[in-house]
């Protein structure tokens, strides 16, 4: 029988520092990869305890891909992770507001940008650049948001899709801190960190891309989209 400690109940509370939160996520992913999952915080008792309040230890801003379920790949349970997902982890006002809620109201010490190899949204953006023909409808907004990452990769001589994904994850890490003053302040004060991770679909393992650092562009800056 799994003990309360091993089931994810921390005697002194959940992780409260960026390093502790990151270590917990990496440990959970190791369990997922090796088939030693403990499925913490998924019992009826814990569900009832969470009914009045939540205290997650990390926010995960990931791609909407159905194979990228954060609670599963990090072997976590109810109330552990505050999850935001969009196609290609593209950023808009609602995403920024949600992350600011996580950092300023829930006081989370870690924000993870979670991408993955063979990302369809990145492929669509690369194809739109090559063809010079962006998609129609609201899908264009997704592609437009990723196109600057294609440009960054091209400037670095990168044309492999999975390496472009890494560039896009890194750019998203920077972009979050550039466009959210609240998040930028939390990072500068050491209360929070932003890290990028890439999930490998076949192996199931996450790979750290880049830890948080000072943004390279001014807050409010937005990159150009695909031209008409």
C-alpha positions as CSV (number, residue, x, y, z in Angstrom):
1,X,0.0,0.0,0.0
2,X,1.3,3.4,-0.9
3,X,2.0,5.7,2.0
4,X,0.6,9.2,2.2
5,X,4.1,10.6,1.8
6,X,4.7,8.7,-1.4
7,X,1.2,9.4,-2.6
8,X,1.9,13.0,-2.9
9,X,0.8,14.3,0.5
10,X,3.7,16.5,1.7
11,X,4.1,16.6,5.5
12,X,5.3,20.2,5.2
13,X,3.1,21.2,2.3
14,X,3.7,21.1,-1.5
15,X,6.9,22.5,-3.1
16,X,7.2,26.2,-2.6
17,X,10.4,27.1,-4.5
18,X,11.1,26.9,-8.2
19,X,13.8,24.2,-7.7
20,X,11.5,22.1,-5.5
21,X,8.6,22.3,-8.0
22,X,10.9,21.4,-10.9
23,X,12.4,18.5,-9.1
24,X,8.9,17.2,-8.3
25,X,7.9,17.3,-11.9
26,X,11.0,15.6,-13.1
27,X,10.6,12.9,-10.5
28,X,7.0,12.3,-11.7
29,X,8.1,12.1,-15.3
30,X,10.8,9.6,-14.4
31,X,8.1,7.4,-12.8
32,X,5.9,7.7,-15.9
33,X,8.7,6.7,-18.2
34,X,9.9,3.8,-16.1
35,X,6.4,2.5,-15.4
36,X,6.5,3.0,-11.7
37,X,3.7,5.6,-11.4
38,X,2.1,6.1,-8.0
39,X,-1.0,8.0,-9.3
40,X,-0.9,10.5,-6.3
41,X,-3.8,12.6,-5.2
42,X,-6.4,10.7,-7.2
43,X,-8.4,9.2,-4.3
44,X,-11.8,10.1,-3.0
45,X,-10.4,11.5,0.3
46,X,-8.1,13.9,-1.5
47,X,-10.9,14.9,-3.9
48,X,-13.1,15.9,-1.0
49,X,-10.3,17.8,0.7
50,X,-9.8,19.9,-2.4
51,X,-13.5,20.9,-2.7
52,X,-13.0,24.2,-0.8
53,X,-9.6,25.3,-2.1
54,X,-6.8,24.4,-4.4
55,X,-3.0,24.6,-3.8
56,X,-1.2,23.5,-7.0
57,X,2.6,23.7,-7.0
58,X,3.2,24.5,-10.7
59,X,1.5,25.9,-13.7
60,X,1.9,24.1,-17.0
61,X,1.2,26.0,-20.2
62,X,1.2,23.4,-22.9
63,X,0.2,22.5,-26.4
64,X,-3.4,21.1,-26.8
65,X,-2.2,17.9,-28.4
66,X,-4.2,15.0,-27.0
67,X,-1.0,13.1,-26.2
68,X,0.3,15.9,-23.9
69,X,-1.8,15.4,-20.7
70,X,0.3,17.0,-18.0
71,X,-1.2,15.2,-15.0
72,X,-0.4,11.8,-16.7
73,X,3.1,12.5,-18.0
74,X,4.2,14.1,-14.7
75,X,2.4,11.4,-12.6
76,X,0.3,13.9,-10.6
77,X,-3.3,14.1,-9.5
78,X,-6.1,16.4,-8.5
79,X,-5.1,19.9,-7.4
80,X,-1.4,19.4,-8.2
81,X,-1.0,21.3,-11.5
82,X,-2.7,24.4,-12.9
83,X,-2.9,23.6,-16.6
84,X,-3.4,26.0,-19.5
85,X,-3.4,24.6,-23.1
86,X,-3.6,26.1,-26.6
87,X,-2.5,24.7,-30.0
88,X,1.2,25.2,-30.2
89,X,1.2,26.9,-26.7
90,X,0.3,30.1,-28.5
91,X,-0.2,33.2,-26.3
92,X,-3.1,35.6,-26.1
93,X,-4.6,37.9,-23.5
94,X,-6.6,35.1,-21.9
95,X,-3.5,32.9,-21.5
96,X,-1.5,35.8,-20.0
97,X,-4.3,36.6,-17.5
98,X,-4.6,32.9,-16.5
99,X,-0.9,32.6,-15.9
100,X,-0.9,35.9,-13.9
101,X,-3.7,34.5,-11.8
102,X,-1.6,31.4,-11.1
103,X,1.4,33.5,-10.1
104,X,-0.2,36.4,-8.2
105,X,-3.2,34.7,-6.7
106,X,-2.2,31.1,-6.3
107,X,1.5,32.1,-5.7
108,X,2.9,29.3,-7.8
109,X,6.7,29.1,-7.9
110,X,7.0,27.6,-11.3
111,X,5.5,28.1,-14.8
112,X,6.4,25.4,-17.4
113,X,6.0,25.9,-21.1
114,X,5.4,22.4,-22.4
115,X,5.9,21.6,-26.1
116,X,6.5,18.4,-27.9
117,X,8.3,16.9,-30.9
118,X,6.5,16.6,-34.2
119,X,4.2,19.5,-33.3
120,X,1.4,19.9,-35.8
121,X,1.0,23.6,-35.1
122,X,4.7,24.3,-35.8
123,X,4.5,22.2,-39.0
124,X,1.5,24.3,-40.1
125,X,3.4,27.5,-39.5
126,X,6.5,26.3,-41.3
127,X,4.4,25.2,-44.3
128,X,2.6,28.5,-44.3
129,X,5.9,30.4,-44.5
130,X,7.2,28.1,-47.3
131,X,4.0,28.4,-49.4
132,X,3.4,32.0,-48.5
133,X,-0.3,31.1,-47.9
134,X,-1.6,31.3,-44.3
135,X,-4.7,29.1,-43.4
136,X,-8.1,30.6,-43.3
137,X,-10.4,31.1,-40.4
138,X,-9.3,31.3,-36.8
139,X,-6.6,28.8,-37.4
140,X,-4.6,31.6,-38.9
141,X,-4.2,33.2,-35.5
142,X,-2.5,30.1,-34.3
143,X,-0.1,30.0,-37.3
144,X,0.5,33.8,-37.1
145,X,1.6,33.4,-33.5
146,X,4.2,30.7,-34.4
147,X,5.6,32.3,-37.5
148,X,8.1,34.5,-35.6
149,X,9.6,31.3,-34.2
150,X,10.0,30.0,-37.7
151,X,11.9,33.2,-38.5
152,X,14.1,32.9,-35.5
153,X,15.0,29.3,-36.4
154,X,15.7,30.2,-40.0
155,X,18.0,33.0,-38.9
156,X,19.9,30.4,-36.9
157,X,20.1,28.0,-39.9
158,X,17.7,25.6,-38.2
159,X,15.3,23.7,-40.5
160,X,14.7,20.4,-38.6
161,X,11.1,20.5,-37.2
162,X,12.0,19.3,-33.8
163,X,14.8,21.8,-33.4
164,X,12.3,24.5,-34.6
165,X,10.0,23.3,-31.8
166,X,12.8,23.9,-29.3
167,X,13.2,27.5,-30.6
168,X,9.5,28.0,-30.3
169,X,9.4,26.7,-26.7
170,X,12.3,29.0,-25.8
171,X,10.7,32.0,-27.5
172,X,7.4,31.3,-25.6
173,X,9.4,31.3,-22.3
174,X,10.8,34.7,-23.2
175,X,7.5,36.0,-24.6
176,X,5.6,35.2,-21.4
177,X,8.0,37.3,-19.3
178,X,8.1,40.1,-21.9
179,X,4.3,40.4,-22.2
180,X,3.3,39.9,-18.5
181,X,4.7,42.5,-16.2
182,X,3.4,40.6,-13.2
183,X,5.2,37.4,-14.2
184,X,8.4,39.4,-15.1
185,X,8.4,40.9,-11.6
186,X,7.9,37.5,-9.9
187,X,10.8,36.1,-11.9
188,X,13.0,39.1,-11.2
189,X,12.3,38.7,-7.4
190,X,13.0,35.0,-7.4
191,X,9.5,34.1,-6.4
192,X,8.8,32.2,-9.6
193,X,10.7,30.7,-12.5
194,X,9.7,29.9,-16.1
195,X,11.1,26.9,-17.8
196,X,10.7,25.3,-21.2
197,X,10.3,21.6,-21.7
198,X,9.9,19.4,-24.7
199,X,8.0,16.1,-24.4
200,X,9.1,13.2,-26.6
201,X,6.0,11.4,-27.8
202,X,7.5,8.0,-28.2
203,X,9.8,7.8,-25.2
204,X,7.5,9.7,-22.9
205,X,10.3,11.7,-21.4
206,X,10.5,15.5,-20.9
207,X,13.6,17.4,-21.8
208,X,14.5,20.7,-20.3
209,X,14.9,23.4,-22.9
210,X,15.7,26.6,-21.0
211,X,15.3,28.1,-17.6
212,X,13.9,31.6,-17.0
213,X,16.1,34.6,-17.9
214,X,15.5,38.3,-18.4
215,X,13.4,39.0,-21.4
216,X,15.1,40.2,-24.6
217,X,12.4,42.5,-25.8
218,X,10.3,45.2,-24.1
219,X,7.0,44.3,-22.4
220,X,4.1,44.6,-24.8
221,X,6.2,43.8,-27.9
222,X,4.5,41.5,-30.4
223,X,6.2,39.9,-33.4
224,X,4.9,40.3,-36.9
225,X,2.5,37.8,-38.3
226,X,2.3,36.2,-41.7
227,X,1.8,38.9,-44.3
228,X,-1.3,38.9,-46.4
